[in-house]
Amino acid sequence: MSQPAADNGSAAEPADAVEQFRERRDRIRTDMGGAERVAAVHARGERTVREHIEHFADRVTTPGGGAPVSSFEEIGTFARSMRSEDRDSTPGDGKITGLASVEGRPVVVAGDDITVRRGSTAEVGSRRMDRMMDLAVRRGVPFVYFGQTGGARIPDIMGSEGFSELSSMLPFAARRHRVPLATAIVGQSFGASSFLSALSDFTVQVRGTCLAVTSPRVVEVATGEQVGFDELGGADVHLRTTGQIDVAVDDDDAAYEAIRRFLSYLPPNAWTAAPRGTPAGAIEADPGIAEIVPTKRTRAYDSRRLVARIVDDGEYLELRPGMAGGCSPRSPASTAGPSPCSPPTRCSRPACSTRRPARRGSG
């Protein structure tokens, strides 16, 4: 197996220092944790974290008028493990971070690189994540995260000193919803990526992945109980039982679209007014509502039909459909969050985050 891309300059050095820098950078970004590991990810029908980000971010035209390229600008390509013996085998220290645009709006993007120690979390990688969250708050832009970490890295976290070097996730917990935080679980997620999903405003999970604090193997060793990935942390478990996720999707592309759509309902930060789209027309009485909502309060009705009659063009994003009637609708108001329940059915507190955005393509 070939070694992961290292930035030690051991390859043939070009005469031009700038060209040498670019070759080192491109080698790290292409080979990641090793060409064979990248090939193994593709053989499983999966994408690397860079490919997740490439597919999610806008494509933009270069100044020279060439073919469109990804808007993603990576930050921290040359980061490596603090352990000297691991420095050449941990490009990026298991995390990929940077800036991009989504639907023409700037965002901070980060994700776990499973080709580097299974995307495990260590000191340098956790510091990068903290700094990117700080950057998102300072710039007032959303933070989007692609989670699939294997947990905290051993031996980096061994002992009180090693454990204390890891991030406490304080920047994420202390953001106070000043900027939106959205997480896509795109692989087996244990440890930090699972904790971060719990701090997110919106979490989407791809079916076939697992979102849990630890793996089934650790559960078996600790408790003697044998449990499968789906039973422990599959999408249906979180959608119908724990409420840990907002939306479950069948593939990666649907996860990207779910996050794009969620962000389209929100302003970029808490101190910016939500943009307003073109009015859908005069607001008039709708006699059809009376046909949906019964006069007798104990009678059930379809709340989805009611929401569709109220919001613009019947368009809304429903959250946690397996838990309760939470939804994110588009409405004439700058901010709206109806969360109806259909009595006498059970209703738990839904998660809603809504606004009326400018329609795509409307300028």
Secondary structure, 3 states (H helix, E strand, C coil): CCCCCCCCCCCCCCCCHHHHHHHHHHHHHHHCCCHHHHHHHHHCCCCCHHHHHHHHCCEECCCCCCCCEECCEECCCCCCCCCHHHHHHCHHHHEEEEEEEECCEEEEEEEECCCCHHHCECHHHHHHHHHHHHHHHHHCCCEEEEECCCCECCCCCCHHHHHHHCCCCHHHHCCCCCCCEEEEECCCEECHHHHHHHCCCEEEEECCCCEECCCHHHHHHHHCCCCCHHHHHCHHHHHHHHCCCCEEECCHHHHHHHHHHHHHCCCCCCCCCCCCCCCCCCCCCCCHHHHHCCCCCCCCCCHHHHHHHHCHHHCEEECCCCCCCCEEECCCCCCCCCCCCCCCCCCCCCCCCCCCCCCCCCC
